[in-house]
């Protein structure tokens, strides 16, 4: 009997500890919440080379249904003076997991943030979303330094459409 009561008591203590822990943010959650794109100096400024990054665990939430969306993000870029640190992009991408954001907006926002962080000579970003409801979506966007920024392109497109 005493063995059973000690098991019950320790089990109750364990449940209380789990409840307190669940209310505290885990270290990974803190890192993701703080996640921003960090860069370092390009070791070969002036050399034209491609960096390919594949992020196969992108998630966000549909802004209409709340259902989760899953994608693989492909980034290919030619660095200018700065290179994106890989752990920071992993944490940055993970920050989308609880956002209610469309496929189109998520890829455009990733491009805007990427360009702001490292000012690449050019970058291509593709979000290849898993099919949901028998619909497969792939969003691709390109940017070249010296051309209009993605934000400028959006503003111009909106102005042009308002004149029509």
N, C-alpha and C positions, 0 to 999 in steps of 0.2 A: 504494500500500500504506500509506504513512504517513497519508494522508487517512482511510482506512478505520479504522486503529487509533485515530486521534484521535476519530473518530465513536463507536467502540465505548467508548472510555474516557469520553467526555463523557456517553454514554448511561448508563453504569454509575454515574457520579457523580450523575446526575439521579435514578436509581432509589434510590440511598442517601439523597439529600436528601428524596425523596418519602416514604420509609419513616420518617424522623425526623419529618417534618411530620405524618404520619398519627398518630404517637404523641402529639403535642402537641394540645391542645384548640384549635380555631379560635375566633376572637373571638366569632363568632355563637353558638357552643355555650356559651361562657362567659356571655354575656349571657342566654341562655335558662336556663342552670342557676341563675343568680342572680336570675332573673325573679320579681318580686313586684309586686303591684298598688300603684301609686303614685297618690296623689290630690293635688289642688290645691283651693284654696277656690272654692266655687261663686260666680261673679260676680253671680248674681241670686238670692240667698237670699230665700225668700218667694214667688217666682214659680213657678207650677206649669208645668213644661215637660218634654217627653219627649226623651230622648237615645236614638237608635237606633244600634246597633253591629252590623255583620255581619262575621263572621270565617269566610271560606269555606274555610280550609285547616286545620281542626282534624283532628288524627290522634291515635290512641291504639292500643293493642294489645289484642286480645281476651284476657281472663285465662284462657280455657280452651284456645284453639287457638294463640294467639300471632299470628294473622293480623292485619294492619293494618285498622283501621276508620277511615273518613273521614267527616267531617260538616261541615255549615255550622252555626255557632253564631250565634243571633240573640239579642241582648240589648236590651231596651227598659227604660229606667228613668227615674224622676223623682228628680233629685238633691235631697239635703237640704243639708247644709253643705259636702259634698265632692263633687268630680267625678273620675272615673277618667281618668288620662292614657292616651292611646291607644297609644303605643308600649309602655307597660308591660303593657297587656292583651294586646297582640300577643305579647310575649315570654312572658307567663304562659301563654297558650293554647298556645304552641309547646312549653312544658315537658311537655305531656302526650304528646308523640309517642312516647316510649319507655316509657310507663307501661302496665302490664298492668291495665286497669280497664274495668269494664262501662260500657255506654252510660248506664245509670241512675245509677251511682255518679259518673261523670264530671260529669254535668250537676248533680247534687246538690252535689258538691264545689265546682264553679265558683260555684254560688249561695252556699254558705256562705262562701267566700273573698271574694266580691264584697261581700256584706253586711257582713262584718267590716272590709273595707277602707274602704268609703265610706258605710255606713249610709244607704242611699237611702230615700226615702219609700215607693217601691214599685219592684219590678223583676219582669220576666218574662224567663225564659231558656228558649230552645228549642234543642235539639240535633237537627238533621235529618240523620240518618245515611244514607249511601249504601247502597243495597241490596247485600247480600252473601248468596249462597246463596238468592236469590229472596225475601229477607225485608227489608222496609224498616221502620226504626224511627225514631220521632220522640218525643223526651222533652221535655215542657214542665213548667215549675214556676214558681210565682208566690210573691211575698213582699210583704207590706205592713207598714210600720213600725208598731209599737204592738201588732201581733198577735204571737202566739207566734213565736219564731224557728224557722227550719227545724230546727235541732238539737233544740229543745224539742219540736216536733211529732213527730220521730222517736222520742224517748224516751217520750213519752206513748203513741204508737201501739204501741210494744213492750210497755209496761206493760199497756195495754188488751188486747192479744192474749194476754198471758200469763194473764189472768184468765178467758179464755174456754175 
